[in-house]
Amino acid sequence: MIVVAKLKARSGEESKMADALRAMVSKVEKEEGTLVYTLHQAQNDPAQFLFYEKYADGEALKAHSSTPYFKELFGTLKPLLNGAPEIEMYNELAGLQK
């Protein structure tokens, strides 16, 4: 199961958002069913962030979304966000990993 999450920071809050999102990556590292959890920042718009996430299955995603640190993150992000996050779910069809 693949999740793509896009978040946009309010003007002037890019650094705070980057710090909060980076901190999340180290916490997620301990989750067994989270296979990939990669944070990106847009080259042409530093306010735009993207997470590419890959989970073993729906249960792993549910476990991730139920953690205290996941819920805490959204409390931290609320005043930093410019609009609601865009979350999309995908099924992986093919890929390359080196």
C-alpha positions as CSV (number, residue, x, y, z in Angstrom):
1,M,0.0,0.0,0.0
2,I,1.4,3.4,-1.0
3,V,0.5,6.8,0.5
4,V,1.4,10.1,-1.0
5,A,0.9,13.0,1.4
6,K,1.4,16.6,0.3
7,L,1.6,19.4,2.8
8,K,2.1,23.2,2.3
9,A,3.6,25.4,4.9
10,R,2.3,28.9,5.6
11,S,4.7,31.6,4.3
12,G,7.6,31.9,6.8
13,E,6.9,28.6,8.5
14,E,8.8,26.4,6.1
15,S,11.7,25.8,8.4
16,K,9.5,24.9,11.4
17,M,7.5,22.5,9.2
18,A,10.6,20.9,7.8
19,D,11.9,20.3,11.4
20,A,8.6,18.8,12.5
21,L,8.4,16.5,9.5
22,R,12.1,15.4,9.8
23,A,11.5,14.5,13.4
24,M,8.6,12.2,12.4
25,V,10.9,10.2,10.1
26,S,13.1,9.0,13.0
27,K,10.0,7.9,15.0
28,V,8.5,6.0,12.1
29,E,11.8,4.1,11.5
30,K,10.8,1.8,14.4
31,E,7.5,0.7,12.8
32,E,7.8,-2.9,11.4
33,G,5.2,-2.6,8.7
34,T,6.4,0.8,7.4
35,L,8.7,-0.2,4.5
36,V,9.4,3.3,3.1
37,Y,8.8,6.7,4.6
38,T,10.6,9.4,2.6
39,L,10.2,13.2,3.1
40,H,10.7,15.6,0.1
41,Q,10.7,19.3,-0.3
42,A,9.8,20.9,-3.7
43,Q,12.8,22.5,-5.5
44,N,10.6,25.3,-7.0
45,D,8.5,25.9,-3.8
46,P,10.1,25.4,-0.4
47,A,6.7,25.6,1.2
48,Q,5.6,22.4,-0.5
49,F,6.4,19.0,1.2
50,L,5.7,15.5,0.1
51,F,5.8,12.2,1.9
52,Y,6.2,9.0,-0.1
53,E,5.1,6.1,2.2
54,K,5.0,2.4,1.6
55,Y,3.3,0.0,4.0
56,A,3.3,-3.8,4.1
57,D,-0.5,-3.8,4.2
58,G,-3.6,-1.8,5.5
59,E,-2.9,-3.0,9.1
60,A,0.5,-1.4,9.0
61,L,-0.9,1.9,7.8
62,K,-3.6,1.7,10.5
63,A,-0.9,1.1,13.1
64,H,1.1,4.0,11.9
65,S,-1.9,6.3,11.9
66,S,-2.8,5.3,15.4
67,T,0.6,6.1,17.1
68,P,0.7,8.9,19.6
69,Y,3.5,10.7,17.7
70,F,1.3,10.7,14.5
71,K,-1.5,12.4,16.3
72,E,1.0,14.8,18.0
73,L,2.5,15.7,14.6
74,F,-0.9,17.0,13.4
75,G,-1.2,19.1,16.5
76,T,2.2,20.6,15.8
77,L,1.5,21.2,12.1
78,K,-2.0,22.7,12.5
79,P,-0.7,26.3,12.9
80,L,2.0,25.8,10.3
81,L,-0.2,24.5,7.5
82,N,-1.5,26.5,4.5
83,G,-4.6,24.5,3.8
84,A,-5.4,20.9,4.5
85,P,-2.9,18.1,3.6
86,E,-3.6,16.2,0.4
87,I,-3.5,12.4,1.0
88,E,-3.8,9.9,-1.8
89,M,-3.6,6.1,-1.7
90,Y,-2.2,4.0,-4.4
91,N,-1.7,0.3,-5.2
92,E,1.8,-0.5,-6.4
93,L,1.8,-2.0,-9.9
94,A,5.5,-2.2,-10.8
95,G,8.7,-0.7,-9.5
96,L,12.4,-0.7,-9.5
97,Q,14.6,-0.7,-6.4
98,K,18.4,-0.7,-6.6
